[in-house]
C-alpha cells in the first residue's frame, strides 16, 4: 500500500506541470513516480516542451533512461516548479530531507524554483520534526571529527552514514553524511541556524519555509496542504 500511496501523491503533483515548464526532478523512491508520469505524458503528447533539472546524479540517469529532456541550472537558473519527496513533514510544512543523500542539490534546486511541491505517503507526517527521523547533515572530510563534536554539543546523537559494505557513504559532491538525531524539534529553525553557522557543515537536511504545497496520500485518500 505504501508504494501505491507514493505513486498517488506523485501523480497528483505532476498535474501542476504545464507545457513549456522547467521542472526540478526530485530524488528518491517517491520522486521516481513523478519522473515516470512526466515521461508517460511526454510520450503520449499530453505534455510538450518540458525540460527537467535533476536533483542528483541518480535522478539524472533515471530521467535520461525515461527520455525526459534535461537542462542545467547554469543554462536555466530559474525553475517553474520542483517536485520532490520528503522523509518527514511537520504540521508547519517544514521537512527533513536527505535520506537518500542528495540534500544539497535538492535544496539548491528548490531555492531556484518558483514553486516547490513535496510528495509523501502518510507515514511521513509528524506533528513535529524529529519524531521519526534524524537530520542528515552533509559535511566536509576535512576536520570532520571536529564537526562531529560540534553537532553533538548541540544535543544530537550523531553517526557517520555508511554503506552496506561498511565504507563511508559519499554524496554526489564526495562529502560525508552525518545522521543527527535531535529528538523532537519544536524549533527546527534554531537548529538549522546553528548548523549553518559552523564551517565544515556544507548543508543540512532541514527544509524550513521552502514548500508551497505538500501532497500526502494515505488510506483516506490524497490530502493537499498549501501555504
N, C-alpha and C positions, 0 to 999 in steps of 0.2 A: 504493500500500500504506500509506503514512503516514496518509492520510486514514482508511483502514479501521481502523488501529490507534488513532487518536484516538477514533473512534466507539466502538470496542470498550471502551476504557478508560472513556469517559464513561458508557456504558450500564451497565457493571458498577458504577459508583459510584451510579447512580440506584437500584439495588437496595436501597441503605441508607435510602432515603426511605420513610417510612410515613405513613399518614393523619394529618392534623392538624398536620403539621410546619411550622415556619417555616424556610425554606431560603434560604441565601445563594447567589445566582446569579452565577457567575464570568464573567469577561470573556475573549474571545479565540476562536481558531479551534478549540480543543479543547472549551472550555466550551459552545460553541453546540450541540454534540451532546447535552450533558446537558439543555439547555433544550428541545430538540426532543423528547427522550424523555419528559421530565416532561410536556410539553404533550400528547403522544400518550396517556400513561397517564391523564391527567386527562380527556381527550376520550372515552376508552374506558370511563371509570368505574372503572378499576382503582386509581386514587388519588383521594382527595377531601379537601377542607378543607386543601389545601396552599397556602400563600402564599409568595411569594418576595420577597427584598430584593436588588435588583440592585447589582452592584459598579461599574457605570459607567452613563453616560447611554446609551451604545450598547446595553448589555445591557438596560436599561430598555425601550428601543424594541423590541428583538428579542423580549423577553418579552411585551410588550403585543401585538405583532403575532401571536404564537403563542397568545395567550389565557390566559397564566398570570396568575392574580390576584396583585397586588403590594401590599406594605405598605412602611413606612419604619422605620428604626431609632428614630425619635422615638416611634412608636407601639408598636414591639416591639423592645426593646433587647437581648433575649437570643434568639439563634437556636439551633435544634436542630442544624443541620448546614449546612456550606458545601461546595460542590463547585466547584473552580476548576482551571485549568490551571497549568502552570509552564514556565518557559523552560529551567531547568537544575536538576537534582536530584542531590544527592551521597549518598554511602554512609551519612551520618548523618541523612538525611531533611531536611537543610536545602535551601533553594531560592533561586534567583534568579527574581524576577518583575518585571514592568513593561515587557516588550517591547511591549505594547500601550498603555502609558502610564497604566494605571489602578491603579498600585501602592498609592497612598494609600488609596483607597476599598476596594481588595481587602484591605488589612491591617486597616482599621477593622472591616470585616465579619467577617474571620477571627477577630479578637480578641474579638468579641462572640458567637462561636459555641461551643457545647458540643463540637462535633466538626468537624474540618476534613479533608476528603478532597481530595487533589490528583491529577490525572489527566494522563497524558502518553504519548506514543509512546516507543519505546525509544531514539530518538536523543537524548532529553533527559537521559539518565542519564550521570553522570560520577563518577569516584572522588572528585574534589574540585571544588568550585565554581570557576568561572573558567577551566576548561579550554576551554569553548566560548562563553562568554557574558560580556559586560561587565555591570556592575552599574548599572541605571538609578537615578538619584537625582533626585528632584523638588526643585527649588529655586525660591526667590522671584526675581522680576525685580530687585528692589531689591538692589544690591550683588552682582549675580551674578558679576561678574568677580573679586571677592574670594573668593567661594565657589569658583569655578573654580580659583583659585590654591591655595586650601587643600586641595582634593581632590587636585590634582597633587602637593602636598607629602607626601601620604600614599603616593605611589608609583604613582598611576594615570595612564594616558593618557586624557585627558578630551576629549569632543566634545559640543557642544550639538546635541541631536537636531533635525533639520529635516524638513520635509515634502517631497514630490516637487517642489513649485514653488520650493523654496529658502528658504521662510519658516520661522521657528522653530515647532516642534511645541509645542502648548499642551495641557495636561492639562484635565480637566473643571473644575479649580479655576483655570484660566488661568495656571498656573505653567509654568516651563521643565522639560525633562528633560535631564540630563547623563548620557551613557553613559560609564561609568568602568571602564576595563579595568585591573584589578589583577593580571591574570595568575592563575596557580593560587593559590587561597587555602586554606591548610591551617588557618588560624584565622580564619574569616569573622566570628566573634563580635567579635574585636578591631577589625576594620574597621567593623563595624556600630556599635560603641560610639563609635569616633572620628567617624564621620559624624554620628551623632545629637548629638554634643557641640557641633556648630557651628551657631550662629544663621544662618539663611538656608537651611539644609537642612530642607525640610519633612518628607520621608520618604525612605527608601532601599528598594531592592528586594531586600535580603537578608531572607529569611523564615527566622528561626532558631527552632527548637523550637516551631513552630506546627502542623505537620502531625501528625495522629494516624494517618493512613493515606495511603499513596500507591499508586496503581494504574498500572502500566506495561504497555502492550500492545506486542507485537512478534512476530517470526517464531516464537518459541517459545510463544506464547500470552499469557495475562494473568498478571502477577505482582503479588501483594499484599505490600506492605511495611508493617508495623504497629509501633507503639511497643511 
